[in-house]
Amino acid sequence: MTGVFRDPLPLSVVHIPLCVTFAFFDGGKFMLVDPTQREQMVADGTVVVSMNKHREICMLETSGCVLLTHEQVRSSAVFIVLCEVVPRTVI
């Protein structure tokens, strides 16, 4: 580094995603939206889905000891779209 400083460049943010956490209980039979920390601690597993205003999944993170089917993961994303959470909250 030469010690030469320049003006910072503004950060270009194209999409602002919305993250929603889902907790699964009883081997994935029950799903809870936006669980508290205590609920997450007793859940079999969690899924975090991040979607942008175009309803594109930007990130999907799973954790825990439950094996989820493709349909369970898909229903998590569909839930966000059906409730229209993404279009109303993401600018």
Phi and psi in radians as a Rosetta constraint file:
Dihedral C 1 N 2 CA 2 C 2 CIRCULARHARMONIC -1.568 0.35
Dihedral N 2 CA 2 C 2 N 3 CIRCULARHARMONIC -0.170 0.35
Dihedral C 2 N 3 CA 3 C 3 CIRCULARHARMONIC 1.548 0.35
Dihedral N 3 CA 3 C 3 N 4 CIRCULARHARMONIC 0.106 0.35
Dihedral C 3 N 4 CA 4 C 4 CIRCULARHARMONIC -1.530 0.35
Dihedral N 4 CA 4 C 4 N 5 CIRCULARHARMONIC 2.245 0.35
Dihedral C 4 N 5 CA 5 C 5 CIRCULARHARMONIC -1.872 0.35
Dihedral N 5 CA 5 C 5 N 6 CIRCULARHARMONIC 2.600 0.35
Dihedral C 5 N 6 CA 6 C 6 CIRCULARHARMONIC -2.337 0.35
Dihedral N 6 CA 6 C 6 N 7 CIRCULARHARMONIC 2.876 0.35
Dihedral C 6 N 7 CA 7 C 7 CIRCULARHARMONIC -1.137 0.35
Dihedral N 7 CA 7 C 7 N 8 CIRCULARHARMONIC 2.440 0.35
Dihedral C 7 N 8 CA 8 C 8 CIRCULARHARMONIC -1.192 0.35
Dihedral N 8 CA 8 C 8 N 9 CIRCULARHARMONIC 2.587 0.35
Dihedral C 8 N 9 CA 9 C 9 CIRCULARHARMONIC -1.575 0.35
Dihedral N 9 CA 9 C 9 N 10 CIRCULARHARMONIC 2.450 0.35
Dihedral C 9 N 10 CA 10 C 10 CIRCULARHARMONIC -1.190 0.35
Dihedral N 10 CA 10 C 10 N 11 CIRCULARHARMONIC 2.536 0.35
Dihedral C 10 N 11 CA 11 C 11 CIRCULARHARMONIC -1.365 0.35
Dihedral N 11 CA 11 C 11 N 12 CIRCULARHARMONIC 2.244 0.35
Dihedral C 11 N 12 CA 12 C 12 CIRCULARHARMONIC -1.676 0.35
Dihedral N 12 CA 12 C 12 N 13 CIRCULARHARMONIC 1.918 0.35
Dihedral C 12 N 13 CA 13 C 13 CIRCULARHARMONIC -1.849 0.35
Dihedral N 13 CA 13 C 13 N 14 CIRCULARHARMONIC 2.023 0.35
Dihedral C 13 N 14 CA 14 C 14 CIRCULARHARMONIC -1.465 0.35
Dihedral N 14 CA 14 C 14 N 15 CIRCULARHARMONIC -0.815 0.35
Dihedral C 14 N 15 CA 15 C 15 CIRCULARHARMONIC -2.266 0.35
Dihedral N 15 CA 15 C 15 N 16 CIRCULARHARMONIC 2.421 0.35
Dihedral C 15 N 16 CA 16 C 16 CIRCULARHARMONIC -1.881 0.35
Dihedral N 16 CA 16 C 16 N 17 CIRCULARHARMONIC 1.845 0.35
Dihedral C 16 N 17 CA 17 C 17 CIRCULARHARMONIC -1.381 0.35
Dihedral N 17 CA 17 C 17 N 18 CIRCULARHARMONIC 2.749 0.35
Dihedral C 17 N 18 CA 18 C 18 CIRCULARHARMONIC -1.971 0.35
Dihedral N 18 CA 18 C 18 N 19 CIRCULARHARMONIC 2.229 0.35
Dihedral C 18 N 19 CA 19 C 19 CIRCULARHARMONIC -1.797 0.35
Dihedral N 19 CA 19 C 19 N 20 CIRCULARHARMONIC 2.331 0.35
Dihedral C 19 N 20 CA 20 C 20 CIRCULARHARMONIC -2.256 0.35
Dihedral N 20 CA 20 C 20 N 21 CIRCULARHARMONIC 2.343 0.35
Dihedral C 20 N 21 CA 21 C 21 CIRCULARHARMONIC -1.784 0.35
Dihedral N 21 CA 21 C 21 N 22 CIRCULARHARMONIC 2.406 0.35
Dihedral C 21 N 22 CA 22 C 22 CIRCULARHARMONIC -2.139 0.35
Dihedral N 22 CA 22 C 22 N 23 CIRCULARHARMONIC 2.308 0.35
Dihedral C 22 N 23 CA 23 C 23 CIRCULARHARMONIC -1.885 0.35
Dihedral N 23 CA 23 C 23 N 24 CIRCULARHARMONIC 2.455 0.35
Dihedral C 23 N 24 CA 24 C 24 CIRCULARHARMONIC -2.007 0.35
Dihedral N 24 CA 24 C 24 N 25 CIRCULARHARMONIC 2.395 0.35
Dihedral C 24 N 25 CA 25 C 25 CIRCULARHARMONIC -2.217 0.35
Dihedral N 25 CA 25 C 25 N 26 CIRCULARHARMONIC 2.786 0.35
Dihedral C 25 N 26 CA 26 C 26 CIRCULARHARMONIC 0.939 0.35
Dihedral N 26 CA 26 C 26 N 27 CIRCULARHARMONIC 0.910 0.35
Dihedral C 26 N 27 CA 27 C 27 CIRCULARHARMONIC 1.209 0.35
Dihedral N 27 CA 27 C 27 N 28 CIRCULARHARMONIC 0.384 0.35
Dihedral C 27 N 28 CA 28 C 28 CIRCULARHARMONIC 1.644 0.35
Dihedral N 28 CA 28 C 28 N 29 CIRCULARHARMONIC 0.091 0.35
Dihedral C 28 N 29 CA 29 C 29 CIRCULARHARMONIC -1.280 0.35
Dihedral N 29 CA 29 C 29 N 30 CIRCULARHARMONIC -0.533 0.35
Dihedral C 29 N 30 CA 30 C 30 CIRCULARHARMONIC -2.111 0.35
Dihedral N 30 CA 30 C 30 N 31 CIRCULARHARMONIC 2.434 0.35
Dihedral C 30 N 31 CA 31 C 31 CIRCULARHARMONIC -2.132 0.35
Dihedral N 31 CA 31 C 31 N 32 CIRCULARHARMONIC 2.352 0.35
Dihedral C 31 N 32 CA 32 C 32 CIRCULARHARMONIC -2.099 0.35
Dihedral N 32 CA 32 C 32 N 33 CIRCULARHARMONIC 2.284 0.35
Dihedral C 32 N 33 CA 33 C 33 CIRCULARHARMONIC -1.595 0.35
Dihedral N 33 CA 33 C 33 N 34 CIRCULARHARMONIC 2.378 0.35
Dihedral C 33 N 34 CA 34 C 34 CIRCULARHARMONIC 0.953 0.35
Dihedral N 34 CA 34 C 34 N 35 CIRCULARHARMONIC 1.043 0.35
Dihedral C 34 N 35 CA 35 C 35 CIRCULARHARMONIC -1.224 0.35
Dihedral N 35 CA 35 C 35 N 36 CIRCULARHARMONIC 2.649 0.35
Dihedral C 35 N 36 CA 36 C 36 CIRCULARHARMONIC -1.298 0.35
Dihedral N 36 CA 36 C 36 N 37 CIRCULARHARMONIC 3.001 0.35
Dihedral C 36 N 37 CA 37 C 37 CIRCULARHARMONIC -1.067 0.35
Dihedral N 37 CA 37 C 37 N 38 CIRCULARHARMONIC -0.701 0.35
Dihedral C 37 N 38 CA 38 C 38 CIRCULARHARMONIC -1.131 0.35
Dihedral N 38 CA 38 C 38 N 39 CIRCULARHARMONIC -0.715 0.35
Dihedral C 38 N 39 CA 39 C 39 CIRCULARHARMONIC -1.162 0.35
Dihedral N 39 CA 39 C 39 N 40 CIRCULARHARMONIC -0.647 0.35
Dihedral C 39 N 40 CA 40 C 40 CIRCULARHARMONIC -1.139 0.35
Dihedral N 40 CA 40 C 40 N 41 CIRCULARHARMONIC -0.592 0.35
Dihedral C 40 N 41 CA 41 C 41 CIRCULARHARMONIC -1.163 0.35
Dihedral N 41 CA 41 C 41 N 42 CIRCULARHARMONIC -0.544 0.35
Dihedral C 41 N 42 CA 42 C 42 CIRCULARHARMONIC -1.737 0.35
Dihedral N 42 CA 42 C 42 N 43 CIRCULARHARMONIC -0.047 0.35
Dihedral C 42 N 43 CA 43 C 43 CIRCULARHARMONIC -1.280 0.35
Dihedral N 43 CA 43 C 43 N 44 CIRCULARHARMONIC 2.672 0.35
Dihedral C 43 N 44 CA 44 C 44 CIRCULARHARMONIC -1.229 0.35
Dihedral N 44 CA 44 C 44 N 45 CIRCULARHARMONIC -0.549 0.35
Dihedral C 44 N 45 CA 45 C 45 CIRCULARHARMONIC -3.018 0.35
Dihedral N 45 CA 45 C 45 N 46 CIRCULARHARMONIC 2.883 0.35
Dihedral C 45 N 46 CA 46 C 46 CIRCULARHARMONIC -2.304 0.35
Dihedral N 46 CA 46 C 46 N 47 CIRCULARHARMONIC 2.714 0.35
Dihedral C 46 N 47 CA 47 C 47 CIRCULARHARMONIC -2.289 0.35
Dihedral N 47 CA 47 C 47 N 48 CIRCULARHARMONIC 2.261 0.35
Dihedral C 47 N 48 CA 48 C 48 CIRCULARHARMONIC -1.935 0.35
Dihedral N 48 CA 48 C 48 N 49 CIRCULARHARMONIC 2.134 0.35
Dihedral C 48 N 49 CA 49 C 49 CIRCULARHARMONIC -1.989 0.35
Dihedral N 49 CA 49 C 49 N 50 CIRCULARHARMONIC 2.284 0.35
Dihedral C 49 N 50 CA 50 C 50 CIRCULARHARMONIC -2.055 0.35
Dihedral N 50 CA 50 C 50 N 51 CIRCULARHARMONIC 2.162 0.35
Dihedral C 50 N 51 CA 51 C 51 CIRCULARHARMONIC -2.243 0.35
Dihedral N 51 CA 51 C 51 N 52 CIRCULARHARMONIC 2.615 0.35
Dihedral C 51 N 52 CA 52 C 52 CIRCULARHARMONIC -1.727 0.35
Dihedral N 52 CA 52 C 52 N 53 CIRCULARHARMONIC -3.110 0.35
Dihedral C 52 N 53 CA 53 C 53 CIRCULARHARMONIC -1.183 0.35
Dihedral N 53 CA 53 C 53 N 54 CIRCULARHARMONIC -0.244 0.35
Dihedral C 53 N 54 CA 54 C 54 CIRCULARHARMONIC -1.587 0.35
Dihedral N 54 CA 54 C 54 N 55 CIRCULARHARMONIC 0.154 0.35
Dihedral C 54 N 55 CA 55 C 55 CIRCULARHARMONIC 1.099 0.35
Dihedral N 55 CA 55 C 55 N 56 CIRCULARHARMONIC 0.535 0.35
Dihedral C 55 N 56 CA 56 C 56 CIRCULARHARMONIC -1.679 0.35
Dihedral N 56 CA 56 C 56 N 57 CIRCULARHARMONIC 2.371 0.35
Dihedral C 56 N 57 CA 57 C 57 CIRCULARHARMONIC -1.324 0.35
Dihedral N 57 CA 57 C 57 N 58 CIRCULARHARMONIC 2.070 0.35
Dihedral C 57 N 58 CA 58 C 58 CIRCULARHARMONIC -1.613 0.35
Dihedral N 58 CA 58 C 58 N 59 CIRCULARHARMONIC -0.517 0.35
Dihedral C 58 N 59 CA 59 C 59 CIRCULARHARMONIC -2.705 0.35
Dihedral N 59 CA 59 C 59 N 60 CIRCULARHARMONIC 2.497 0.35
Dihedral C 59 N 60 CA 60 C 60 CIRCULARHARMONIC -2.447 0.35
Dihedral N 60 CA 60 C 60 N 61 CIRCULARHARMONIC 2.106 0.35
Dihedral C 60 N 61 CA 61 C 61 CIRCULARHARMONIC -2.257 0.35
Dihedral N 61 CA 61 C 61 N 62 CIRCULARHARMONIC 2.265 0.35
Dihedral C 61 N 62 CA 62 C 62 CIRCULARHARMONIC -2.086 0.35
Dihedral N 62 CA 62 C 62 N 63 CIRCULARHARMONIC 2.610 0.35
Dihedral C 62 N 63 CA 63 C 63 CIRCULARHARMONIC -2.647 0.35
Dihedral N 63 CA 63 C 63 N 64 CIRCULARHARMONIC 2.768 0.35
Dihedral C 63 N 64 CA 64 C 64 CIRCULARHARMONIC 1.935 0.35
Dihedral N 64 CA 64 C 64 N 65 CIRCULARHARMONIC -2.982 0.35
Dihedral C 64 N 65 CA 65 C 65 CIRCULARHARMONIC -1.860 0.35
Dihedral N 65 CA 65 C 65 N 66 CIRCULARHARMONIC 0.175 0.35
Dihedral C 65 N 66 CA 66 C 66 CIRCULARHARMONIC -1.715 0.35
Dihedral N 66 CA 66 C 66 N 67 CIRCULARHARMONIC 2.412 0.35
Dihedral C 66 N 67 CA 67 C 67 CIRCULARHARMONIC -1.636 0.35
Dihedral N 67 CA 67 C 67 N 68 CIRCULARHARMONIC 2.027 0.35
Dihedral C 67 N 68 CA 68 C 68 CIRCULARHARMONIC -1.715 0.35
Dihedral N 68 CA 68 C 68 N 69 CIRCULARHARMONIC 2.515 0.35
Dihedral C 68 N 69 CA 69 C 69 CIRCULARHARMONIC -1.418 0.35
Dihedral N 69 CA 69 C 69 N 70 CIRCULARHARMONIC 2.891 0.35
Dihedral C 69 N 70 CA 70 C 70 CIRCULARHARMONIC -1.008 0.35
Dihedral N 70 CA 70 C 70 N 71 CIRCULARHARMONIC -0.686 0.35
Dihedral C 70 N 71 CA 71 C 71 CIRCULARHARMONIC -1.142 0.35
Dihedral N 71 CA 71 C 71 N 72 CIRCULARHARMONIC -0.649 0.35
Dihedral C 71 N 72 CA 72 C 72 CIRCULARHARMONIC -1.169 0.35
Dihedral N 72 CA 72 C 72 N 73 CIRCULARHARMONIC -0.713 0.35
Dihedral C 72 N 73 CA 73 C 73 CIRCULARHARMONIC -1.170 0.35
Dihedral N 73 CA 73 C 73 N 74 CIRCULARHARMONIC -0.741 0.35
Dihedral C 73 N 74 CA 74 C 74 CIRCULARHARMONIC -1.109 0.35
Dihedral N 74 CA 74 C 74 N 75 CIRCULARHARMONIC -0.688 0.35
Dihedral C 74 N 75 CA 75 C 75 CIRCULARHARMONIC -1.131 0.35
Dihedral N 75 CA 75 C 75 N 76 CIRCULARHARMONIC -0.500 0.35
Dihedral C 75 N 76 CA 76 C 76 CIRCULARHARMONIC -1.112 0.35
Dihedral N 76 CA 76 C 76 N 77 CIRCULARHARMONIC -0.794 0.35
Dihedral C 76 N 77 CA 77 C 77 CIRCULARHARMONIC -1.224 0.35
Dihedral N 77 CA 77 C 77 N 78 CIRCULARHARMONIC -0.678 0.35
Dihedral C 77 N 78 CA 78 C 78 CIRCULARHARMONIC -1.130 0.35
Dihedral N 78 CA 78 C 78 N 79 CIRCULARHARMONIC -0.624 0.35
Dihedral C 78 N 79 CA 79 C 79 CIRCULARHARMONIC -1.017 0.35
Dihedral N 79 CA 79 C 79 N 80 CIRCULARHARMONIC -0.755 0.35
Dihedral C 79 N 80 CA 80 C 80 CIRCULARHARMONIC -1.092 0.35
Dihedral N 80 CA 80 C 80 N 81 CIRCULARHARMONIC -0.760 0.35
Dihedral C 80 N 81 CA 81 C 81 CIRCULARHARMONIC -1.202 0.35
Dihedral N 81 CA 81 C 81 N 82 CIRCULARHARMONIC -0.766 0.35
Dihedral C 81 N 82 CA 82 C 82 CIRCULARHARMONIC -1.106 0.35
Dihedral N 82 CA 82 C 82 N 83 CIRCULARHARMONIC -0.644 0.35
Dihedral C 82 N 83 CA 83 C 83 CIRCULARHARMONIC -1.382 0.35
Dihedral N 83 CA 83 C 83 N 84 CIRCULARHARMONIC -0.088 0.35
Dihedral C 83 N 84 CA 84 C 84 CIRCULARHARMONIC 0.958 0.35
Dihedral N 84 CA 84 C 84 N 85 CIRCULARHARMONIC 0.643 0.35
Dihedral C 84 N 85 CA 85 C 85 CIRCULARHARMONIC -1.197 0.35
Dihedral N 85 CA 85 C 85 N 86 CIRCULARHARMONIC -0.729 0.35
Dihedral C 85 N 86 CA 86 C 86 CIRCULARHARMONIC -1.151 0.35
Dihedral N 86 CA 86 C 86 N 87 CIRCULARHARMONIC -0.892 0.35
Dihedral C 86 N 87 CA 87 C 87 CIRCULARHARMONIC -1.094 0.35
Dihedral N 87 CA 87 C 87 N 88 CIRCULARHARMONIC -0.548 0.35
Dihedral C 87 N 88 CA 88 C 88 CIRCULARHARMONIC -1.440 0.35
Dihedral N 88 CA 88 C 88 N 89 CIRCULARHARMONIC -0.471 0.35
Dihedral C 88 N 89 CA 89 C 89 CIRCULARHARMONIC -1.836 0.35
Dihedral N 89 CA 89 C 89 N 90 CIRCULARHARMONIC -0.422 0.35
Dihedral C 89 N 90 CA 90 C 90 CIRCULARHARMONIC -1.711 0.35
Dihedral N 90 CA 90 C 90 N 91 CIRCULARHARMONIC 2.252 0.35
